[in-house]
Amino acid sequence: MRLRNIPAAKDEISNSPYVVHGEKDYKGRWMNVFGNSNPIALEVGMGKGRFIMDMAELYPDWNFVGIEMYDSVLLRALQKMDDKNAKGCVPGNLRFLRMDARELPEVFAKDEVAKIYLNFSDPWPKERHAKRRLTSRQFLDRYVKILCPDGLVEFKTDNGPLFEFSLEEIQASGWELMTCTYDLHHDRKLAESNIMTEYEEKFSGMGNPIHKLIARP
Ligand code: SAM
């Protein structure tokens, strides 16, 4: 997802109290950002942020970091936070980073992250772009460098080829596949606790079944 470039986005992001700047300085010290030692969950490629905002409200005993690489997209999430602020319901356990997830090991220390959510990640269908997929072995190696023991990756998509690729990469990287469904919304146990993302609403509304896996290194 790449929205029209909005010239004022950079200024708004720089001035936002919800965005952490100089993120590499916090490696190993994220506890200080949140002022507590609650577990940290990331959403990599959060888009406009609906999922992570809902999660932060539902799970106040966790800390959440939404990661997005495009200013124009992050800006949409910040606008939603301003709306929440106006209603007096901003979750204090949520921050955002404008960064490329390739740099994750420079931003978080080993054992600092308990969960990584990947929702409707870009499929990068060309083979020569496979390493850009957020479930590629190159990205799984990055996640190993920041996850704690028993840390998990949860991945949802409606894209069949990307899901199959992800299952292969998980196996090739020696990760343990803990949960796998090809139809999340009709899986009674998993559907109950499912929190929808913007893309999920759109694609499931078109009749596409949603696939989900949970894996750990
Ligand atoms: N997760 C949201 C959802 O389910 O509605 C948005 C999905 S959108 C298809 C994927 C998002 O991931 C885009 O906003 C894109 O900019 C972001 N993204 C892709 N690769 C990324 C990377 N390497 N680092 C950070 N964000 C990335």
py3Dmol code that shows the C-alpha trace and the ligand (Angstrom):
import py3Dmol

protein = """\
ATOM      1  CA  MET A   1       0.000   0.000   0.000  1.00  0.00           C
ATOM      2  CA  ARG A   2       1.393   3.388  -0.940  1.00  0.00           C
ATOM      3  CA  LEU A   3      -0.810   6.419  -0.621  1.00  0.00           C
ATOM      4  CA  ARG A   4      -0.369   9.678  -2.535  1.00  0.00           C
ATOM      5  CA  ASN A   5       2.638  11.513  -1.171  1.00  0.00           C
ATOM      6  CA  ILE A   6       1.453  14.143   1.264  1.00  0.00           C
ATOM      7  CA  PRO A   7       4.001  16.983   1.558  1.00  0.00           C
ATOM      8  CA  ALA A   8       3.123  17.826   5.167  1.00  0.00           C
ATOM      9  CA  ALA A   9       3.467  14.181   6.287  1.00  0.00           C
ATOM     10  CA  LYS A  10       7.120  14.481   7.353  1.00  0.00           C
ATOM     11  CA  ASP A  11       6.391  17.464   9.625  1.00  0.00           C
ATOM     12  CA  GLU A  12       3.362  15.804  11.188  1.00  0.00           C
ATOM     13  CA  ILE A  13       5.346  12.630  11.834  1.00  0.00           C
ATOM     14  CA  SER A  14       8.268  14.570  13.371  1.00  0.00           C
ATOM     15  CA  ASN A  15       5.913  16.386  15.742  1.00  0.00           C
ATOM     16  CA  SER A  16       3.738  13.423  16.690  1.00  0.00           C
ATOM     17  CA  PRO A  17       3.918  12.289  20.327  1.00  0.00           C
ATOM     18  CA  TYR A  18       3.021   8.770  19.196  1.00  0.00           C
ATOM     19  CA  VAL A  19       6.066   8.263  16.949  1.00  0.00           C
ATOM     20  CA  VAL A  20       9.400   7.219  18.436  1.00  0.00           C
ATOM     21  CA  HIS A  21      12.292   9.004  16.712  1.00  0.00           C
ATOM     22  CA  GLY A  22      15.948   7.979  16.884  1.00  0.00           C
ATOM     23  CA  GLU A  23      14.681   4.431  17.346  1.00  0.00           C
ATOM     24  CA  LYS A  24      18.120   2.796  17.229  1.00  0.00           C
ATOM     25  CA  ASP A  25      18.993   4.613  20.482  1.00  0.00           C
ATOM     26  CA  TYR A  26      16.311   2.572  22.246  1.00  0.00           C
ATOM     27  CA  LYS A  27      17.719  -0.845  21.395  1.00  0.00           C
ATOM     28  CA  GLY A  28      17.655  -2.848  24.639  1.00  0.00           C
ATOM     29  CA  ARG A  29      15.852   0.023  26.421  1.00  0.00           C
ATOM     30  CA  TRP A  30      12.273  -0.160  25.142  1.00  0.00           C
ATOM     31  CA  MET A  31      11.113  -0.628  28.710  1.00  0.00           C
ATOM     32  CA  ASN A  32      12.016   3.055  29.218  1.00  0.00           C
ATOM     33  CA  VAL A  33       9.841   4.121  26.291  1.00  0.00           C
ATOM     34  CA  PHE A  34       6.759   2.539  27.848  1.00  0.00           C
ATOM     35  CA  GLY A  35       7.736   3.014  31.495  1.00  0.00           C
ATOM     36  CA  ASN A  36       7.018  -0.630  32.337  1.00  0.00           C
ATOM     37  CA  SER A  37       8.291  -4.142  31.607  1.00  0.00           C
ATOM     38  CA  ASN A  38       5.151  -5.490  29.916  1.00  0.00           C
ATOM     39  CA  PRO A  39       5.768  -7.719  26.875  1.00  0.00           C
ATOM     40  CA  ILE A  40       6.178  -5.973  23.542  1.00  0.00           C
ATOM     41  CA  ALA A  41       4.326  -6.915  20.344  1.00  0.00           C
ATOM     42  CA  LEU A  42       5.077  -5.462  16.903  1.00  0.00           C
ATOM     43  CA  GLU A  43       2.938  -5.218  13.809  1.00  0.00           C
ATOM     44  CA  VAL A  44       5.302  -5.047  10.852  1.00  0.00           C
ATOM     45  CA  GLY A  45       3.660  -3.283   7.917  1.00  0.00           C
ATOM     46  CA  MET A  46       0.732  -1.960   9.928  1.00  0.00           C
ATOM     47  CA  GLY A  47      -0.742   0.212   7.163  1.00  0.00           C
ATOM     48  CA  LYS A  48      -3.362   2.582   8.578  1.00  0.00           C
ATOM     49  CA  GLY A  49      -3.122   0.884  11.960  1.00  0.00           C
ATOM     50  CA  ARG A  50      -6.627  -0.308  12.787  1.00  0.00           C
ATOM     51  CA  PHE A  51      -5.449  -3.740  14.027  1.00  0.00           C
ATOM     52  CA  ILE A  52      -2.721  -2.490  16.343  1.00  0.00           C
ATOM     53  CA  MET A  53      -4.913   0.269  17.785  1.00  0.00           C
ATOM     54  CA  ASP A  54      -7.643  -2.252  18.593  1.00  0.00           C
ATOM     55  CA  MET A  55      -5.071  -4.656  20.080  1.00  0.00           C
ATOM     56  CA  ALA A  56      -3.596  -1.908  22.280  1.00  0.00           C
ATOM     57  CA  GLU A  57      -7.046  -1.105  23.651  1.00  0.00           C
ATOM     58  CA  LEU A  58      -7.936  -4.767  24.206  1.00  0.00           C
ATOM     59  CA  TYR A  59      -4.646  -5.774  25.840  1.00  0.00           C
ATOM     60  CA  PRO A  60      -3.519  -3.003  28.226  1.00  0.00           C
ATOM     61  CA  ASP A  61      -0.968  -5.380  29.819  1.00  0.00           C
ATOM     62  CA  TRP A  62       1.003  -5.498  26.570  1.00  0.00           C
ATOM     63  CA  ASN A  63       2.964  -2.794  24.785  1.00  0.00           C
ATOM     64  CA  PHE A  64       2.512  -2.386  21.026  1.00  0.00           C
ATOM     65  CA  VAL A  65       4.725  -0.916  18.312  1.00  0.00           C
ATOM     66  CA  GLY A  66       3.321  -0.359  14.816  1.00  0.00           C
ATOM     67  CA  ILE A  67       5.934  -0.293  12.062  1.00  0.00           C
ATOM     68  CA  GLU A  68       5.331   1.271   8.660  1.00  0.00           C
ATOM     69  CA  MET A  69       7.807   2.278   5.982  1.00  0.00           C
ATOM     70  CA  TYR A  70       5.818   4.992   4.173  1.00  0.00           C
ATOM     71  CA  ASP A  71       5.200   8.476   5.591  1.00  0.00           C
ATOM     72  CA  SER A  72       1.905   8.878   3.773  1.00  0.00           C
ATOM     73  CA  VAL A  73       0.531   5.639   5.263  1.00  0.00           C
ATOM     74  CA  LEU A  74       1.791   6.308   8.778  1.00  0.00           C
ATOM     75  CA  LEU A  75       0.157   9.727   8.590  1.00  0.00           C
ATOM     76  CA  ARG A  76      -3.261   8.063   8.243  1.00  0.00           C
ATOM     77  CA  ALA A  77      -2.635   6.125  11.455  1.00  0.00           C
ATOM     78  CA  LEU A  78      -1.578   9.307  13.247  1.00  0.00           C
ATOM     79  CA  GLN A  79      -4.770  11.035  12.116  1.00  0.00           C
ATOM     80  CA  LYS A  80      -6.743   8.181  13.681  1.00  0.00           C
ATOM     81  CA  MET A  81      -4.789   8.649  16.914  1.00  0.00           C
ATOM     82  CA  ASP A  82      -5.682  12.361  16.882  1.00  0.00           C
ATOM     83  CA  ASP A  83      -9.366  11.396  16.538  1.00  0.00           C
ATOM     84  CA  LYS A  84      -8.983   9.031  19.502  1.00  0.00           C
ATOM     85  CA  ASN A  85      -7.271  11.780  21.466  1.00  0.00           C
ATOM     86  CA  ALA A  86     -10.173  14.130  20.784  1.00  0.00           C
ATOM     87  CA  LYS A  87     -12.488  11.463  22.243  1.00  0.00           C
ATOM     88  CA  GLY A  88     -10.139  10.964  25.214  1.00  0.00           C
ATOM     89  CA  CYS A  89      -9.370   7.335  24.408  1.00  0.00           C
ATOM     90  CA  VAL A  90      -5.725   7.166  23.280  1.00  0.00           C
ATOM     91  CA  PRO A  91      -4.088   3.900  24.372  1.00  0.00           C
ATOM     92  CA  GLY A  92      -0.902   4.730  26.334  1.00  0.00           C
ATOM     93  CA  ASN A  93       0.676   1.395  25.383  1.00  0.00           C
ATOM     94  CA  LEU A  94       1.066   2.134  21.652  1.00  0.00           C
ATOM     95  CA  ARG A  95       3.883   3.751  19.658  1.00  0.00           C
ATOM     96  CA  PHE A  96       4.784   3.923  15.976  1.00  0.00           C
ATOM     97  CA  LEU A  97       8.000   3.702  13.996  1.00  0.00           C
ATOM     98  CA  ARG A  98       8.563   4.964  10.443  1.00  0.00           C
ATOM     99  CA  MET A  99      11.185   2.512   9.285  1.00  0.00           C
ATOM    100  CA  ASP A 100      11.994  -0.353   6.976  1.00  0.00           C
ATOM    101  CA  ALA A 101      11.618  -3.639   8.860  1.00  0.00           C
ATOM    102  CA  ARG A 102      14.950  -4.766   7.440  1.00  0.00           C
ATOM    103  CA  GLU A 103      16.476  -2.687  10.235  1.00  0.00           C
ATOM    104  CA  LEU A 104      14.610  -4.417  13.080  1.00  0.00           C
ATOM    105  CA  PRO A 105      17.733  -6.006  14.655  1.00  0.00           C
ATOM    106  CA  GLU A 106      19.258  -2.514  14.929  1.00  0.00           C
ATOM    107  CA  VAL A 107      16.219  -1.260  16.811  1.00  0.00           C
ATOM    108  CA  PHE A 108      15.334  -4.123  19.176  1.00  0.00           C
ATOM    109  CA  ALA A 109      17.702  -6.307  21.211  1.00  0.00           C
ATOM    110  CA  LYS A 110      17.554 -10.103  21.468  1.00  0.00           C
ATOM    111  CA  ASP A 111      14.660 -11.161  23.749  1.00  0.00           C
ATOM    112  CA  GLU A 112      13.071  -7.708  23.637  1.00  0.00           C
ATOM    113  CA  VAL A 113      10.036  -8.656  21.520  1.00  0.00           C
ATOM    114  CA  ALA A 114       7.427 -11.267  22.486  1.00  0.00           C
ATOM    115  CA  LYS A 115       5.230 -11.264  19.375  1.00  0.00           C
ATOM    116  CA  ILE A 116       5.370 -10.136  15.761  1.00  0.00           C
ATOM    117  CA  TYR A 117       2.171  -9.713  13.759  1.00  0.00           C
ATOM    118  CA  LEU A 118       2.344  -9.746   9.965  1.00  0.00           C
ATOM    119  CA  ASN A 119      -1.014  -8.890   8.439  1.00  0.00           C
ATOM    120  CA  PHE A 120      -1.684  -8.963   4.709  1.00  0.00           C
ATOM    121  CA  SER A 121       1.959  -8.359   3.910  1.00  0.00           C
ATOM    122  CA  ASP A 122       2.828  -7.271   0.372  1.00  0.00           C
ATOM    123  CA  PRO A 123       3.155 -10.428  -1.786  1.00  0.00           C
ATOM    124  CA  TRP A 124       6.069  -9.295  -3.993  1.00  0.00           C
ATOM    125  CA  PRO A 125       5.047 -11.866  -6.657  1.00  0.00           C
ATOM    126  CA  LYS A 126       8.257 -11.694  -8.724  1.00  0.00           C
ATOM    127  CA  GLU A 127      10.738 -14.388  -7.719  1.00  0.00           C
ATOM    128  CA  ARG A 128      13.622 -11.926  -7.736  1.00  0.00           C
ATOM    129  CA  HIS A 129      11.823  -9.939  -5.010  1.00  0.00           C
ATOM    130  CA  ALA A 130      11.218 -12.965  -2.752  1.00  0.00           C
ATOM    131  CA  LYS A 131      13.570 -11.693  -0.072  1.00  0.00           C
ATOM    132  CA  ARG A 132      11.416  -8.579   0.362  1.00  0.00           C
ATOM    133  CA  ARG A 133       8.470 -10.725   1.510  1.00  0.00           C
ATOM    134  CA  LEU A 134       8.073 -10.286   5.258  1.00  0.00           C
ATOM    135  CA  THR A 135       7.916 -14.079   5.745  1.00  0.00           C
ATOM    136  CA  SER A 136      11.069 -14.812   3.700  1.00  0.00           C
ATOM    137  CA  ARG A 137      13.927 -16.651   5.398  1.00  0.00           C
ATOM    138  CA  GLN A 138      15.862 -13.372   5.407  1.00  0.00           C
ATOM    139  CA  PHE A 139      13.119 -11.730   7.476  1.00  0.00           C
ATOM    140  CA  LEU A 140      12.683 -14.814   9.708  1.00  0.00           C
ATOM    141  CA  ASP A 141      16.418 -14.529  10.523  1.00  0.00           C
ATOM    142  CA  ARG A 142      15.861 -10.900  11.539  1.00  0.00           C
ATOM    143  CA  TYR A 143      12.930 -11.872  13.779  1.00  0.00           C
ATOM    144  CA  VAL A 144      15.073 -14.543  15.522  1.00  0.00           C
ATOM    145  CA  LYS A 145      17.478 -11.752  16.501  1.00  0.00           C
ATOM    146  CA  ILE A 146      14.818  -9.821  18.455  1.00  0.00           C
ATOM    147  CA  LEU A 147      12.308 -12.431  19.695  1.00  0.00           C
ATOM    148  CA  CYS A 148      12.364 -13.770  23.249  1.00  0.00           C
ATOM    149  CA  PRO A 149      12.278 -17.506  24.035  1.00  0.00           C
ATOM    150  CA  ASP A 150       8.762 -18.718  23.109  1.00  0.00           C
ATOM    151  CA  GLY A 151       8.307 -15.574  21.012  1.00  0.00           C
ATOM    152  CA  LEU A 152       5.797 -15.962  18.188  1.00  0.00           C
ATOM    153  CA  VAL A 153       5.108 -14.752  14.666  1.00  0.00           C
ATOM    154  CA  GLU A 154       1.450 -14.583  13.642  1.00  0.00           C
ATOM    155  CA  PHE A 155       0.745 -14.138   9.937  1.00  0.00           C
ATOM    156  CA  LYS A 156      -2.565 -13.593   8.103  1.00  0.00           C
ATOM    157  CA  THR A 157      -3.177 -13.250   4.381  1.00  0.00           C
ATOM    158  CA  ASP A 158      -5.714 -14.061   1.677  1.00  0.00           C
ATOM    159  CA  ASN A 159      -2.878 -14.635  -0.807  1.00  0.00           C
ATOM    160  CA  GLY A 160      -2.518 -18.395  -1.472  1.00  0.00           C
ATOM    161  CA  PRO A 161       0.940 -18.364  -3.127  1.00  0.00           C
ATOM    162  CA  LEU A 162       2.357 -16.090  -0.387  1.00  0.00           C
ATOM    163  CA  PHE A 163       0.918 -18.372   2.291  1.00  0.00           C
ATOM    164  CA  GLU A 164       2.471 -21.484   0.694  1.00  0.00           C
ATOM    165  CA  PHE A 165       5.788 -19.664   0.317  1.00  0.00           C
ATOM    166  CA  SER A 166       5.628 -18.687   4.006  1.00  0.00           C
ATOM    167  CA  LEU A 167       4.991 -22.275   5.113  1.00  0.00           C
ATOM    168  CA  GLU A 168       8.015 -23.411   3.068  1.00  0.00           C
ATOM    169  CA  GLU A 169      10.247 -20.682   4.495  1.00  0.00           C
ATOM    170  CA  ILE A 170       9.187 -21.555   8.047  1.00  0.00           C
ATOM    171  CA  GLN A 171      10.094 -25.176   7.462  1.00  0.00           C
ATOM    172  CA  ALA A 172      13.370 -24.356   5.688  1.00  0.00           C
ATOM    173  CA  SER A 173      14.371 -22.073   8.580  1.00  0.00           C
ATOM    174  CA  GLY A 174      13.734 -24.818  11.162  1.00  0.00           C
ATOM    175  CA  TRP A 175      10.852 -22.928  12.801  1.00  0.00           C
ATOM    176  CA  GLU A 176       7.995 -24.764  14.513  1.00  0.00           C
ATOM    177  CA  LEU A 177       4.569 -24.364  12.940  1.00  0.00           C
ATOM    178  CA  MET A 178       2.087 -24.176  15.801  1.00  0.00           C
ATOM    179  CA  THR A 179      -1.167 -23.225  14.079  1.00  0.00           C
ATOM    180  CA  CYS A 180      -2.255 -23.248  10.453  1.00  0.00           C
ATOM    181  CA  THR A 181      -5.677 -22.618   8.942  1.00  0.00           C
ATOM    182  CA  TYR A 182      -6.797 -21.860   5.413  1.00  0.00           C
ATOM    183  CA  ASP A 183     -10.112 -20.416   6.562  1.00  0.00           C
ATOM    184  CA  LEU A 184      -9.645 -18.367   9.713  1.00  0.00           C
ATOM    185  CA  HIS A 185     -13.125 -16.881   9.750  1.00  0.00           C
ATOM    186  CA  HIS A 186     -14.715 -20.348   9.811  1.00  0.00           C
ATOM    187  CA  ASP A 187     -12.317 -21.800  12.393  1.00  0.00           C
ATOM    188  CA  ARG A 188     -14.449 -21.658  15.539  1.00  0.00           C
ATOM    189  CA  LYS A 189     -11.570 -21.493  17.995  1.00  0.00           C
ATOM    190  CA  LEU A 190      -9.424 -18.971  16.128  1.00  0.00           C
ATOM    191  CA  ALA A 191     -12.220 -16.800  14.776  1.00  0.00           C
ATOM    192  CA  GLU A 192     -13.438 -15.961  18.264  1.00  0.00           C
ATOM    193  CA  SER A 193     -10.341 -13.955  19.204  1.00  0.00           C
ATOM    194  CA  ASN A 194      -9.601 -12.635  15.713  1.00  0.00           C
ATOM    195  CA  ILE A 195      -9.082  -8.883  15.360  1.00  0.00           C
ATOM    196  CA  MET A 196      -9.693  -7.653  11.821  1.00  0.00           C
ATOM    197  CA  THR A 197      -7.316  -5.471   9.861  1.00  0.00           C
ATOM    198  CA  GLU A 198      -8.327  -2.973   7.163  1.00  0.00           C
ATOM    199  CA  TYR A 199      -7.183  -5.333   4.395  1.00  0.00           C
ATOM    200  CA  GLU A 200      -8.828  -8.305   6.041  1.00  0.00           C
ATOM    201  CA  GLU A 201     -12.185  -6.572   6.056  1.00  0.00           C
ATOM    202  CA  LYS A 202     -11.789  -5.653   2.400  1.00  0.00           C
ATOM    203  CA  PHE A 203     -10.664  -9.065   1.135  1.00  0.00           C
ATOM    204  CA  SER A 204     -12.956 -11.192   3.281  1.00  0.00           C
ATOM    205  CA  GLY A 205     -15.785  -8.906   2.137  1.00  0.00           C
ATOM    206  CA  MET A 206     -14.922  -9.969  -1.420  1.00  0.00           C
ATOM    207  CA  GLY A 207     -15.392 -13.606  -0.360  1.00  0.00           C
ATOM    208  CA  ASN A 208     -11.683 -14.496  -0.082  1.00  0.00           C
ATOM    209  CA  PRO A 209     -10.882 -17.017   2.676  1.00  0.00           C
ATOM    210  CA  ILE A 210      -8.280 -15.742   5.136  1.00  0.00           C
ATOM    211  CA  HIS A 211      -5.274 -17.951   5.908  1.00  0.00           C
ATOM    212  CA  LYS A 212      -3.419 -17.762   9.198  1.00  0.00           C
ATOM    213  CA  LEU A 213      -0.333 -19.359  10.682  1.00  0.00           C
ATOM    214  CA  ILE A 214       1.443 -19.049  13.998  1.00  0.00           C
ATOM    215  CA  ALA A 215       5.097 -20.115  14.223  1.00  0.00           C
ATOM    216  CA  ARG A 216       8.077 -19.837  16.541  1.00  0.00           C
ATOM    217  CA  PRO A 217      11.818 -20.168  16.001  1.00  0.00           C
TER     218      PRO A 217
END
"""
ligand_1 = """\
27
SAM
N -1.384 -4.677 7.922
C -2.291 -3.768 7.266
C -3.610 -4.442 7.018
O -3.676 -5.684 7.117
O -4.595 -3.750 6.756
C -1.693 -3.196 5.966
C -1.367 -4.176 4.892
S -0.559 -3.435 3.502
C -0.873 -4.531 2.198
C 1.154 -3.788 3.826
C 1.880 -2.639 4.500
O 3.196 -3.073 4.845
C 2.072 -1.420 3.613
O 1.569 -0.275 4.265
C 3.582 -1.335 3.393
O 4.041 -0.008 3.271
C 4.118 -2.018 4.642
N 5.457 -2.617 4.465
C 5.838 -3.465 3.482
N 7.120 -3.809 3.613
C 7.570 -3.170 4.734
C 8.832 -3.116 5.392
N 9.886 -3.779 4.915
N 8.934 -2.369 6.506
C 7.872 -1.670 6.983
N 6.646 -1.668 6.390
C 6.499 -2.414 5.284
"""
view = py3Dmol.view(width=600, height=400)
view.addModel(protein, "pdb")
view.setStyle({"model": 0}, {"cartoon": {"style": "trace"}})
view.addModel(ligand_1, "xyz")
view.setStyle({"model": 1}, {"stick": {}})
view.zoomTo()
view.show()
